[in-house]
């Protein structure tokens, strides 16, 4: 399952076969278990070093708190360095463009929190992040998440009422 696998892709009559050199099959029954066994070691390492780290499926959260922005930045940078070191040792790569930094604070100025670096690239500070289907914004006021839920309910209601009107008309 983990060795000597081939993948085949085709597009508009052309096909390409390639040998997979790492990883587990996308959608494979054992893939989540294998990933969890691997990433659990990262959670243990980071938590043993005093970072507050959580994981679910392939999403990892490192929570850092402190009174001063510069000390929070130093702690988070140290945590990111630990993650990169672990990933390199495991033959994995952490994608900077899939990494979100959101300062949860009521302070207006957050410039002391950056820049944070991952694999030599600066990470952008975001105002919100979606984690496990919940949108967390930097003020933790839930407005964006509630708007998303309301839009989803309105769309569902529109589809259902349209379907009902079509049924009544026929």
N, C-alpha and C positions, 0 to 999 in steps of 0.2 A: 504494500500500500504506500510505503514511503520511498521506495527505490524503484528505479527502472520504469517510471511511468512516462507515457507519451500523451501529449495533448494534440488535438486536431481542431483546426479552425478553418472555416471556409467562408468566402465572400464573393458573390458574383461569379461563380464558376471556378475560382482559384482556391486552392487549399494549401495549408501549411501544417506540417507536423514538427513538433519540437519535444525534446526530452526535458522533463521537469527535474531540476537539480536540488530542489528543496521544498519544504512545506508539505502540507497535507491537502487532500482534494477539497476543493470548494464544495460545500454541501455534503461532504462525507459524514457518515454517522459518527465516526470517531474523531473527526476534526475538532469540534469544540472541546472534547475531553483532552486531547493532546495539547491544544493551545492552553487550556486552563492549567494543566500540569506544568507547562513551561513557564507561563506568566506568573504562576503562584510563587515561584522562586524569586521573581522580581518584587512582588508584594512583601515577601518575607524579608528580603534584603533591605528594602527602603523603610519598612516599618521598624526593623531592628535598629536602623540608624536614627530613628526618632522622627521620621517623616510620617504624616498621616496619609496613607495611600489606600485606595479602594479600587477594586476592579470588578467589572461585570462583562462577560463575553470578551470582546477585544477592545473594550474601552477601559481606560485607566484614569483615575483622578488622583492628583496629589494636592492636598489642601495644606496651605501654609497660612499661619496667622501671626500677627505681631502688632506692636504699637507704632513702630516706625517703618516707613516705606523702604528705606535703604536696607534695614535688617531683613524685612520680608523678601526683598529682591535677592539678597545674598543667600538666604536659606533656600529659596526656590531654585536659584541657579545651581546650588550644590546638589539639590535633588535631581535636576535635569542632567547634571554631569554623571550622577550615579546611574541613571536610567540609560544614558548613552554607553557608559562603560559596560553595563550588563548586556545591552543589546549587541555590542561589538563582540563580546565574549561568546554570546549565543549564536552569532552569525546572523543577527537580525538587524533591521534598520528602522528607526523611528522617523516618520515623515514630518518635517517641520511645518508643511502647509496643512497637515491634518491635526496640528497641535494648537489648542486654544488656551490663551491666557486671559482670564477674566478676573479683574480685581473687584471683589465684593466689598464695597465700602460706601459710606455716606460722604466721604471727603470729596471735595471738588477737584483737587489736584492729585494726580496719580503718577506724575512724571518721575518720581523717585523709585518707582517700581520697575523701570525698564532701563536699558534694554535687556531682555533675557535671550540667551543664545542656545541654540540646539544645532549640533553638527555644523557649527560655524555660521549659522544663519540667524539673524535677529527675528524674534517672534513678535507678532503684532498683538497689541492689547485689544480685546474685543469688548463690546458692551453687553453681549449676551452669548450664551452657548446652549446647545441642545444636548441633553444627556439623558439617555433612557426614555426619550419621548417627551421630556419636560424641558421647557425653555426657562433657563435661569438668566435673569438680567443682573447687571452689576449693582443695582439698588435692592434686589430681591423683593420687588413689589408685585411680581406675577402678572403684570399687565400684558406683556407680549404672549405669555402662555395662554392667558384667558382669551385674548383676541384670536389666537389660533384655534382654540376649542370652539369659540363662538362661530368663526368662519366655517369650520368643519360641520358644525350642527346645522348652520344655515344651508350649506350645500346639500347635506343629506336630506333636510326638510324639502328643499326645492326638487330634488330628484324624486322623492316619495310622492309629493303632491302632483308633480307632472305625471308620474306613472298612474296615480289614482284618477286624474282627469282623463287620461287616455283610455283607461279601462271603463270609465263611466260613459265616455263618448261612443264606445263601440258596442 
